[in-house]
């Protein structure tokens, strides 16, 4: 678990230590970043990976003791916290030999904005992009004005940026990535935390086949936040099973799905029996 405590350019020095953690740089490494309320979903995801026998490193970024209350400039807060974690990622790769190709960053709510700035800082430091960044209903309040958008989730953050939208008030309603998933229209009742639940279910094997709406966001809204698949459309799996082969077809992807639950079903101790 990584817990940034200061926001200066010096914080990247001597902060990487993985001795005794079981970290193996030869394996895939998944970063999870909690939201504003501090509810860590990393332990639940770790249990989900264990349940299916996936041998991965999971690093949970814990920033709730640094800052968990709202601010007049949340974009700058996320910029600083993301900067620290971006330095951490660079140092982890430099010192451990971890392959960048095996790195995946997943951020929920304002953790999505932290993850965005983590990716931005890493790119600034190295000139390279993280291969995949997943934003789970990224928080939007404080990231809506033109001067704030440079710190917000966008498709320049990583080579593949996928976003799961589940609320239109707390989350980011409009498309922000290369692939924007809108399960059941993306504005679910008490839906914000459901983005975390959807992704957890895909780790456990649930498949959500989605199709491209071939529409602008305005047209998607006019159509009632839904669309029909066209003959010959290529289906993309939402969440953990997402694979993009060949040319990336960007856009709004829709699917109908059962309610995945309020947050996570797994705990540190394990996952419920199927």
N, C-alpha and C positions, 0 to 999 in steps of 0.2 A: 504494500500500500504506500502510495506516494503522497506526502502532505507538504505542499509548498508553504513556507512561512514568511518569506520576504520577497519583495518585488524589486530587485535591482539586477543589473547585468552580471553581478558577482555570484548570483545564486546558482549558476551552473557549475561552479567549481567544487569538486569533491563531494557531490551529492549522490553519486550513483554507487550503491552498494547492494549486491544481491547475494552475498555469501550467506548460506544457511536458509535461503528462501526457496530453493528448489528450481530457481530460474535456469532454463536451458536455452542458450542462444540459438541452438539448431532448430528449435520448434517455432511454430506460429505464435505470435504474441498479440494478444487482444488487450487494448486499453479500454476501460470503462470509466465514465465520468458522470457523477451524480448531478442532480438538479439543485435548484435553489433551496429546497427544503432539507437537503442533506440525506435523503433516503438512498442508501447505497444499494444498487442492484447488482453490483459486481459479484458479491458472494452467491447470489441466486444464479447468476449466469455460470459461475464456476461450478456450482452443483449440477447445473444442466449439462455442461460439457462432460463432467464426470459420469453422469447418468448414461450418456451415449457412448462413453469410452473414448472421447476425444482428448488427446494428450496435447494441451496447449498451455502456454503461459498466460495468466490473466493478471494484469496490473490495474488496480483500482486507484484512480486519482481522487484523493480526499481533500477537498478545499473548504469544507463546512466550518472548520475552526479559523480559517483565514478570513472568510467573509460570507455570511449567510443572510444578512439583512439587505433590504433593497437600498438603492442609492440613486442620486440624481443622475449619475453617469454610469449605469451598469455596463455600457459598452466598453468604457475604459477599464473597469474592474476585470471584465472577462479578457480584455486585451492583455493586462498584466499577468493574470493567473495563467492564461494560455501561453504567454511568453515563457514563463518559468517551466511549464511542462514541455514546451518545444525544445528548450535547452536540455531538459532531462532526456528526451528521446534521442537527441543528437549524441549526448554523452553515452547513453546506453549502447547505441550502435557502435560508436567509436571504441568504447572500452571492452565491450563483450564480444563483438563480432556478429551481433544479431543482424540478420539480413533485413534490409528495408522491405524487400518483397514479401516478407512474412508478417508485416505489421498491419493491424487493422484497429482503427480508433472508433469507438462508439460513445456518443454523448447524448444524454437525455435532458430535455428542457434547456435550462441555462448552462448545463454541462455540454449541450450541443454547441453553444456559443464559445465555451472554453475550448472545446475540441477544435472548432474552426480556427481559433487564434493559435492553438497549439500547432496546427498544420501550417498556418501562415508563418509563424516564427521559424519552424523547422525549414520551410522552403527558403526563407530569408537567410538562414545560417548556412545552408548546404547547396542551394540551387536545385534541390530535388523535391519532388512531390511524394507524399505518402500515397501508396497505391489505392487505399480505400478508406473513406471516412463516412460513417453512418450517423446521421442526426435523427434522433427520436423525438419528434414533435418539439423542435427547438424553440425556446422562449423568444418572444418577439417584442415585448414591452421594453422600450429603451433601445430598440434596434430598428426603428421605423423611419427616422428622419434621415435625410440625405447624408449628413455628416457622420451618422452612426453606421450606415450600411457597409462601410469599408471594414468594419470589425465583425460583421454578421456572416452567417453561413452562406456560402455561395459556391458555385461549381468550380471555381479556381482553387479551392482549398486542397484538393487531391485529384489524382487521376480519375477516380470514380467517387462521386459524392451522391449517395442515395439518402433520401429523406422519407420518413414515415410520418404522415400527417394524421393526427387523430383529434385535434381540436382547432377551432377557428378563432378562439379568443386568447387563450394563454399562449398557444403555439404559433408557429409561423404559418399563416393560411395560404399564402401564395407559393408557387414553386420556387425552390432555392437551389436545387442540385441538378445533376445530369438526369437522374431518375427520381421522380417524386411519386411516391405511393399514396393513394387515397383510399384505404379500405373503407367500404361502406360510405364513401363520399368524403371522409376525412374530417367530419364535424360530428363526433359521437357524443352521446350524453355522458357527462363526466368522463370525457374521453382522453384528457391529457396523458394520464399514466398508462393508458391502454397501449400506447406505442411501445412501451417497455414490455408489456405482456405479449404483444404480437411477436416481438423479436424472440423472446424467451421460448415461445411455442415453436418457432422455426428451428431453434437449436435442438429442441426435443423431437423434431421430426415432422411437425405439422407443415403442410405445404399450402401456400397461398399463391395460386397462379393468377397473374395479373395481365392486363392487356392495355396497350397504348390507346388513349382516347383520341389522339390526332386532333387535339383542340387546344386553343388558347385557354388560359385560366378563366377569362371572362365568359367564353363560350361554355366551359365546363360548369360554371355557376348557373348560367342561363338554362342549361340542360338539367338542372336539379342535382348537381354533384354526382352525376353518373353517366355512363356511356356503355354502349354495346360493343362487343368484340366484332371485328370485321373478318370475313373469310381470309385465311392466309396470314392473319396476325401472328407474330411470334410472341409466345407467352414468356413472361419473366417471373421468376419466383421471388417473392418479397422476403427480405430478411436474410438469415444465415445461408440459405441455399441460392442466393442470387449469384448467377454466373453470366457474364457478358462475353459472348464469343463473337469475334469479328467486329464489325462497325457498331458503335454504340448508337442506338436509336433513342435519343433523348425525348422526354415528354412526361405527361401526366399519365400514370398507370392506375387503373381502377380494378377493384374486385369486390365481390360480395363475400362476407365472412361472418362466422359465428363470433359472438362476443368472447374475447380471449381472457377476460377477467380484469380486475381493477389495477393490478400491478404485477407482481411476480407470484407464481405458485410455488416455486422452489425456495428453500431456505438454505442457510449455511449447512444444515444437517443433511439435506438431500431434497429430492423431488417426490411429489405424491405418485403413487402407483397409477399406471394408466388404467 
